[in-house]
Amino acid sequence: MELLIRNGFVFDPINGVNGEKMDIAVKDGKIVDKVNESRAKTIDATGMVVMPGGVDIHSHIAGGKVNAGRLLRPEDHFKDVERKTAVTRSGVGYSIPSTFTTGYRYARMGWTTVMDPAMPPLEAKHTHEELSDTPIIDKASYPLLGDWWFVLEYLRDGKIEECARHVAWMIKATKGYAIKVVNPGGLEAWGYGRNVESLDDPVPCFGITPREIIRGLCKVNKLLHLPHTIHLHTNNLGKPGNYLTALETMRCVEDLAENGKPVIHITHCQFCAFKGDDWRTFQSGAEEIANYVNAHSHVTLDMGQVIFTDTTTMTADGPFQYTLYTLTGNKWTNHDVETETSAGIVPFHYKRKSYVHATQWSIGLELALLIKDPWKIMMTTDHPNGGPFTAYPRIIAWLMSRKAREATLRKINPKARSRSLLPSISRELDFYEIAIVTRAGQAKALGLKNKGHLGVGADADIAIYNFNPETMDPAKNYRAVRRAFKRAAYTIKGGQVVVKDGEVLKHMDGATMWLDVQLCEPCEIELNENLKRRFKEYWTVEFENYPVSEDYLAVSHPIPVKADV
Amino acid sequence: MPVVKAVSCPVCGSLCDDIELTIENGEVVKVKNGCAMCEAKFLSHRSEHRIRKPLIRKDGEFVETTLEEAIRRTAEILAEANYPVLYGWSNTSCEAISVGIELAEEVGGVIDNTAVVCHGPSLLSVQDMGIPSCTLGQIRHRADLIIYWGCDPWSAHPRHIERYTAFAEGRFEKSAWRGYMAKIRSLIGLKKIRSAAKRLVLKEPSEIEARLKPTFVPSIAREGRKLIVVDVRRTKTAEMADFFIQVEPGKDYELLQALRALVRDQELEVDHVAGVPVEYLEEVVDAMVSCDFGALFFGLGLTMGGAKLRNIDAALSLIRDLNMRTKFVIMPMRGHFNVTGANMVFTWQTGYPYAVDFSLGYPRYNPGETSVVDVLLRGESDAALVVASDPVSSFPRKAAEHLARNPLIYVGPHMDVTAQVADVVIPSAFVGIEAPGTAYRMDHVPIPLKKVVDPPEGVLPDEEILRRILSEVRKIKREKTKAEAA
């Protein structure tokens, strides 16, 4: 099938295309140089913005925790339903949409690739079953490995290569994409209801510190040549004063960087950019974080922007979620996973009039605007922790328009307003920078070669937005920006038009990407023997029943990686 | 003879996955590692109660028919119905459940699983409060206090204690099996000495009794793993417990609230609560707050007894209170092997764990209104599809009567009561023996089910049958719209 997108303003930062009027040709699901114009289906994108399909580096859309959140909150679904149509399945929203609805809603906004960032390895099949039921978009998931007993033990004993081999096995067994680390050491401590307080606080019963885990896994990541860096949710997340922990964390892997390449991704950074001693003296630490990031090249971040709405917080950080429960007295679900990780869920309402919540809102935007290089900071809400992903158009408007920020500032808590750095920031992102923070930067950080750009050979995942940057100024017409991004004029996935004017035209499966990490052969056999021997001691399932077979993936897309061990 | 290892057992919610089967001539002849229920299921999958041919009721009598005809008739019934119910699902694979939901959406019916007559109230309570829980391995490795409340795992989940709780060997907690064996041995020894003494010395028993103090300490204060059982009767599990609390029937709520008060250091101004002396309860609460990791399992004795979901509210509140003092988790003992999976698939596709109504074109959930028992009691449904379940034998009589009045389709392996009153019967393969799939353990861990033998000739798995029904329904609907257009 051939497709020609004519005359749009193309924003393709990876290839340096900045708003030039040009045609994009598509053949057999890929971007090509040109197509036969008489045969190809033509889309007239005159006066519209053309970008690669959106990429989301961190969004909890599938798996045990997400589903426990869905189950926990029928009231979240009652007010937001999706009817069955001739082509689409029915479903519900709002902050934790059902799987079909998740796929459609991302596609409607022009997003085509989404990474689920927290997969408990033991329940990986569940994550993949849900991902396979999430239509249209391509996706992948990061197994939680920072508190896995094997990792703790091997790193404690200084056996980096042994650790790397086990991590490689785990990524393959769970069909995962990157190493996810959440509150390293803290989740193991949470097994007995405790936590770790700093990077050098030893993990109970294991004699290892969070610093050693982070550094160890960074080295493992390099040995395995994984396309993404380690994906880290810092210690002390959500506590006042934690910007110091975040800075310390970034500093602790400074020496592991080579050639100015990133070695660590600090995720939903807003939640670890808190200054102050307690909630009363709470303040933004965004400036300090931004200064550090501006001076260093070994780190990438994503925002974790807060939206003023009723949402559902869910992380693998069991102790943090418990704290949140004690703060709010709200419903609380906890789910610890043997030898691996934990999880917690608490519904949460971010209120404009709350000093802390309004400051959090400000921190996310401050980070995005104060970090000069857009390739280092990506737009997320840590869906659904800061708010549902459906709020992306609003964040884009805030980033592009000072006027939009001021309109919201006027409505927030006055103390938060007076302390916010936002009024002093005049920076307004243009479409080129928006394309970086919403797709190109994310694809680059993830090492996705065929995503996030429109060069020849890339996957034909394209979003077209009905906004004319020649005749309209996004800074002034921020409402029009919001409208355009809310309902893409066209979303093209793998060369097929799946959305037109915000309506889903087609229910199709997206692929699940995973890393086929290849070790040298003899060590693979040895590894399997070792694992088999110890399996029964660690888990309550059999070795044979643990790995996720490819049958669980609706469309399996393995990415081969040659490891150094 | 081929031996298949690491087979998951499709019986109860424990989903033991270490079963070894010996296969001979396409039949299971030997079961290793399994409990009695497991063995019975694997060895009897070819019993004479099996349905082997599709049946259709004609003039009140079942007649054998072809699969195509049975599926066509099923699709006609469902496509013509205004408000069909689709019920069962807990004894089949997640893959089949997924197709079932699509079918329910297509025909605009109500889909419900067996949780509605089982742990439904527990789910309602979880929706109100949340649930602090974990996977079973976490309990195996860490729990030093285990409570079974209103359930009898020794009989209903026979390997639960051995694999996951008191008798399992964990990293930080050792198995209490030896202590239990010592206790049993000393009890037996005591009995022997007593009878010998009686015969030899011919003294009054009371005189001997004084010198026969038990050598073991069955006290709640001892070190190591402890097992507490709360039940209305002395069950087999209670026999093994370090401490047994016999609660008066229907008084669980009172007892839970009393425990909550004690955990919060409040004084109780009564001597007994729910028939239990308060000193006993104080000892139990001491054990609860002083443990490093506690786990409470509850069964239908709590969920379906008296206050129903309010019981679970109280139990969840107790666990929340206990988490202020130590680490404590709670978990329902799920019955059917994949009732958890049914709840899971329902939730990720529709947002709700059971009782989902598609009649408005989107998922609607209001247990009491959209739950199948209530739909049947109000006599609203006009067709029914039952998959892998036997509601006629377990539903309230009025509900079962209405179900039998509906054009009723039964998909399952056995000629059970529901099959006997059905209008169309489609035999299906045993998931986990004759068909592969996925099921979820009671702690939400997905476990693959294996196909170890072929189903009887012509018998398909639930998933395939449902797929055929779905495509037939769509065909009929297309024909209908075409005819209307013409």
Interface residues (C-beta under 8 A of the other chain):
Chain A: A62 G64 V66 N67 A68 R70 L71 L72 R73 P74 H77 V81 E82 R83 K84 R89 S90 G91 V92 I96 P97 S98 T99 F100 L122 E123 K125 H126 E129 E130 D133 W149 G191 Y192 G193 C205 Y322 Y325 K331 W332 T333 N334 H335 D336 V337 E338 T339 S342 I345 V346 E537 Y538 W539 T540 V541 E542 F543 E544 N545 S549 Y552
Chain B: K5 A6 S8 D17 D18 C94 S98 E102 E105 L123 V126 Q127 D128 M129 G130 I131 P132 S133 C134 T135 L136 G137 Q138 R140 H141 R142 R163 Y164 R171 F172 D292 F293 R320 N323 T326 K327 V329 N343 M344 V345 T347 W348 Q349 T350 G351 Y352 P353 F358 L360 G361 Y362 P363 R364 Y365 T438 Y440 H444 V445 P446 I447 P448
